[in-house]
Amino acid sequence: MTTPKHCPGFESFKTLQSFMCKCDNCGVEVEIFSDEFDKTHKCHACNQQIDFTQCTFDAGV
């Protein structure tokens, strides 16, 4: 028996990209992953919906 090198399910997440989105209302940055674009997201500070057109790709994190 061999020991896996990664956690089960790792393959489905290894291509995810991280995006930082600023809230248009209050300016707080929220991290959103590429598999979450089909969901609506609200700012945790002011509860306004986040506009995905303001997101930027964060390749370093």
Secondary structure, 3 states (H helix, E strand, C coil): CCCCCCCCCHHHCCCCCEEEEECCCCCCEEEEEHHHCCCCCECCCCCCECCHHHCEECCCC
